[in-house]
Amino acid sequence: MTDADVLDIARQAILVALLMGGPVMLAGLLAGVIISLLQSITQINEMTLTFVPKILIIFISLLVFLPFMLDTISDFTRELIDRIVGLG
């Protein structure tokens, strides 16, 4: 295995990590911005008002994006195993 192969695998691993975490983090970010905007408009400063909806949206987005995340990690794993088998 050459240095280029190792760098390519590392690049793909970082891309897979971003693809898997990105949608869930984006949903949490959007929920946080919307809730913060509503709090600033209504001047309600309750901590549970931000935490509970955000955690619910993150759990729901995990359920929605789980098939995509599973396909992404499965494809990466298959490709990595094929590379390992191809070396031997």
JODAUR-V68092 format. One record per residue. N is the residue number from 1. RES is the residue in one small letter. PHI is phi in whole degrees, -180 to 180 (* if undefined). D_LAST is the distance of its C-alpha to the last C-alpha in Angstrom with 1 decimal. Layout:
n = <N | N>
res = <RES | RES>
phi = <PHI | PHI>
d_last = <D_LAST | D_LAST>
This chain:
n = <1 | 2 | 3 | 4 | 5 | 6 | 7 | 8 | 9 | 10 | 11 | 12 | 13 | 14 | 15 | 16 | 17 | 18 | 19 | 20 | 21 | 22 | 23 | 24 | 25 | 26 | 27 | 28 | 29 | 30 | 31 | 32 | 33 | 34 | 35 | 36 | 37 | 38 | 39 | 40 | 41 | 42 | 43 | 44 | 45 | 46 | 47 | 48 | 49 | 50 | 51 | 52 | 53 | 54 | 55 | 56 | 57 | 58 | 59 | 60 | 61 | 62 | 63 | 64 | 65 | 66 | 67 | 68 | 69 | 70 | 71 | 72 | 73 | 74 | 75 | 76 | 77 | 78 | 79 | 80 | 81 | 82 | 83 | 84 | 85 | 86 | 87 | 88>
res = <m | t | d | a | d | v | l | d | i | a | r | q | a | i | l | v | a | l | l | m | g | g | p | v | m | l | a | g | l | l | a | g | v | i | i | s | l | l | q | s | i | t | q | i | n | e | m | t | l | t | f | v | p | k | i | l | i | i | f | i | s | l | l | v | f | l | p | f | m | l | d | t | i | s | d | f | t | r | e | l | i | d | r | i | v | g | l | g>
phi = <* | -90 | -63 | -64 | -65 | -64 | -65 | -67 | -65 | -64 | -63 | -66 | -65 | -66 | -63 | -63 | -62 | -68 | -66 | -79 | -90 | -58 | -61 | -69 | -67 | -66 | -64 | -65 | -65 | -63 | -63 | -63 | -67 | -64 | -67 | -64 | -64 | -64 | -67 | -72 | -70 | -91 | 59 | -100 | -115 | -109 | -69 | -69 | -66 | -88 | -73 | -63 | -64 | -65 | -68 | -65 | -66 | -66 | -65 | -65 | -67 | -62 | -65 | -70 | -90 | -59 | -62 | -63 | -65 | -66 | -63 | -64 | -71 | -67 | -62 | -64 | -66 | -61 | -64 | -67 | -65 | -62 | -67 | -66 | -66 | -67 | -76 | -79>
d_last = <10.2 | 13.7 | 17.0 | 17.6 | 14.5 | 15.8 | 19.3 | 18.5 | 17.1 | 20.1 | 22.4 | 21.2 | 21.7 | 25.2 | 26.0 | 25.0 | 27.2 | 30.0 | 29.8 | 29.9 | 32.7 | 34.7 | 36.6 | 37.7 | 38.7 | 40.6 | 42.4 | 43.4 | 44.5 | 46.6 | 48.2 | 49.0 | 50.7 | 52.7 | 53.8 | 54.7 | 56.7 | 58.6 | 59.3 | 60.7 | 62.8 | 64.2 | 64.2 | 62.7 | 60.7 | 59.2 | 55.8 | 55.0 | 55.8 | 52.7 | 50.3 | 50.8 | 50.4 | 47.4 | 45.6 | 46.6 | 45.3 | 42.0 | 41.6 | 42.6 | 40.2 | 37.4 | 38.4 | 38.6 | 35.4 | 33.3 | 32.0 | 30.9 | 29.3 | 27.4 | 26.2 | 25.2 | 23.1 | 21.6 | 20.6 | 19.1 | 17.2 | 15.8 | 14.8 | 13.1 | 11.2 | 10.3 | 9.1 | 7.0 | 5.5 | 5.6 | 3.8 | 0.0>
